[in-house]
Amino acid sequence: MDLVKHNQEAWNNYVDKKDRWTIPVGKKELDKARNGDWGIVLTPSIPIPHDWFPNMPKSKVLGLASGGGQQGPIMAALGADVTIFDNSDKQLGQDRKVSEAHQLNIKTVQGDMRDLSAFKEESFDLIFNPCSILFVDELQKVWEESYRVLKTGGILMTGLINPILFQLEKKGEFFSIIYKQPFSDLNSLPKERLKELLDNKDALSYGHSLEDQIGGILKAGFVLTDLFEDSWTGEELDEFLPLFIACRAMKIDKGKLNNKKC
């Protein structure tokens, strides 16, 4: 099946259903941001530390798979030159609505996050990628394209998911490890469960290994500078372990990295 097309339609459907991640910020949040009171998330709950960000009024920002009118407008209100890139035209529409209503000059581009050929090399100071890499199968292309379009010294922020989330299923009172790594809705679920997702027009996801997530970032040439873990709020698994990882990485010159000795 055409996974990109399917997930585009699924996220358009989420916009129609007013899913949490499709509801844009309003005037109150933007006014607070302009006065220095702001917070945005890569993962479900914990806001990103302000010192993770470059000097926003001078920064060119790519919101990678970041449609929905949530993070991009806040960064634009802080003075950044923001471009939002997303697979869902309706998610991009949320950013355009906020931008037009509040004169934020946000640019929007529709496409697959594995292909950033719409942008030249070293175009951005910051790539902001909230939890979305679960919706693509070939993850390394995302990291390599991100490296290409970031300026040297630029920052990649990304929200990752511990793959154990996809392997667990509750049986009675207990959670059991049911599915193997790597997980995908297409190949791991029983046919009836997959049919239910398709009938509900839900997005199909992949449970990428930590090697492909964090290791892939490093393999692309980035240096990891910080991370923290996060959880859903109110979910049963929260009492056992945090399932989300917010990562900050920096693009450095690969030649300099290869010349360093351990």
N, C-alpha and C positions, 0 to 999 in steps of 0.2 A: 504494500500500500504506500501511498505518498504521505509519509509521516509529517513532512513540513506543512502540507496542505491540511491534513487532518488537525494538527495542533493549532494552526491558524484559525480554523473554524471553531475549534473547541474554546479558544480564548475569546473569540468574538461572542460565543455563547455565554461565557462567564461575564462579559461586559453586560449583556442583556439581563443576566440574572443578578447583577450588582454584587458580584463576588468581592470579598474584602480587598483583594489586590487590584481591583479595577476602579475603585472609587477615588476620584482626584481630590487633592487638597483644595481648600477654599481661601477666601480673602484673609480670614483670621490667621491661618498658618503662615501665609505669605507675609503679612504685616509683621508678625512676630519674627520671622526670619530676617527681614530687613532691619529689625532692631536688635539682631544678634541672639535671639532666642529661638533655636531651631534644633531639630534632630531628625535624622533619616536612618533607615535600617537596610541592611543587606540580608539579614535573617529575621525570623518572626518578631522578636521582642526587643532586643537590646540595641539602642541607638549607637551609631558609629562614633568613636571619639573624634572630637573636632581636630585634634592634632594629626589624625590620619590624612587630612585633606591638604592639598596645596593651597596657595593663596588664591582663593576663589575668584575675586574680581579680575584676575589676570589669567585665568585658566580656560582652556578649551576642553570641554568635557563631552565624552561619549557615554550616554546611558545605554549600555548594551543589554538587549532583551529587557528593557526597563520601562516599557510603556505602562500607561495607566494613570498618568498625571499625578504621581505621588512624589518621587524623588527628584525628577528633572525640574519641575517648577520651583522647588525649594532652592536647588543649586542656582537656577537662573535668578531667583530673587536675591541671592547672595552676590550676584554680579558676574557669574560665569557665563561663558558662551557655550550653550548647551545644544547638543544634537541627540535626539532619542532614536535608537534603532531597534525595531521590534518586528516580529513576524505577523502580529495581529494588527490589521488596519483599524479595528475599533479601539484597541488599546492606544494606538497612536492618536486616534481621534480625541481621546481624553486629554492628552497633552496639548493638542492643538486648541481645544476649547479653553483650557486654563490659560494658555499662552495668549490667545486673542483677547480674553476677558481682562487680563491683567498686564498686557503689553510686555510680555517676557521675551519675545523674539526667539522662541524655541523652534529649532528645525527638526523635522521628522523624516525618517527614511525607513521604508519597509524592506525586510529581507531576512535571510537565514543567518543566524549568528556565526555560522562556520565560514561565511563568505563575506568579508568586509571590503571587497574590491571597489565598492563605491567611494572608498576613502584612500587618499594617498599615504605613503609611508610617513611616519613621524608627524601625524596630524594633530594628536591630542596630548594633553598634559595628564588627564585622568580618564580611566575607563571605570565606570561604576556598573557592576554586574550583579544585581540581587539574584537570589536563588532561582536559576532558570536553566542551568546547564543540564538538569535532569531531563529536559525535553529534546535533547539531541543525542544521537547515537555515537558520533565520531567526535570525541571531546578534544583531542589534541589539536584539531584544526582551529578550535575556538581560541586556545592559548597562543598558537602561532600567529594567527591573524591579529590578535590583541597586541602581541609583541611588535608586529610589523607597523601597526598604525599609531602606536605610542611613541612619543619622543623619548630619546635617551634621558634617563632620570625621571620619566613619567611613572605614574602610579596605577596599578591594577588593584581594584577592590572587588572581591567576589564572594558570594555566599555559597557555601558547599553543604552537602548533606552526608552524614555518616551512612555508608551503605547498609549498615545493620538495620536501618529503618525499613528497607525494602525486603529484608530477609525474614522479618518477624511476622507472625500472625497469632492472634489470640485464639486459644483453644480452651474453652471453659474459663477457669479462673487464671490461667497461666499463658504467658507468651512462649511460643516455640519458634525455633529456627526452621523455617519451612523451605525457603528458596535459596538456591546457590548464587554465588557471585560468578559472573556479572549478572545482574537482574535486568529484565526488560518486561514491560507489560505484554509486548507482542509474543515473546518466546517463553516466558516463565509461568504465566498464569494459566490455569485451566481454561478450556475453551469457553465455558459458560461465564466465567468471571470476565474474560476479555470481551465477550459479547455484551455483557452488562455495561462495561465502560463505553463501548462503541455506541450502544443504544442511547446512553445518557449524554452522548456528545462530550465526554470527558477527555482531557488531554492525556496522551500516552507518555509514559516516563521511563527513565533508565536509572538504575542504581549503580552509578560508576564507583569503581574501587577508589580508595584513598590514593593508591599509586597513580591512577589516571587523573585524579583531581589535583592533589598537591604535588605529586611527582611530575605530572604533566606540566604544571606551571613552571617548575624548576627546569625541566627539560627544554622548555621553549626559550629559556635564557633569563628568566626572572630570578631575583633574589627575594626570598620571603623576609619581610621586615617585622611582621606582627600578626597575631591571630587571637581570637577568643571564641569560646563555645557559647551556644545559645540553645534555648528550648522553645517548643510551642508553649502556650499558656493553657492550662486546663486539660491537657491530654494525659492519658494514663501512663505513658512511657516517661513523662517528665520526671517522675520520682526515681527513676532508675538511672538515667544518663541523659546528658545533653546530646541532641541529634544533629545540631547545625554548627557550622564553623564559618566564622567571618575571617577572611584572609586579606592581608595587605601585602602586596609585592611591588618591587621596583624593577623597571627595565634598566639593565646595565649593558655596557658594551660587551658583546660575546667574546671579542678578541682579548679583552682585558681579563675576562673570567677564565678563558682557556689557558692564559699564561700564568695563572696563579697555581702554586704548588701546595699540596696538602702537607 
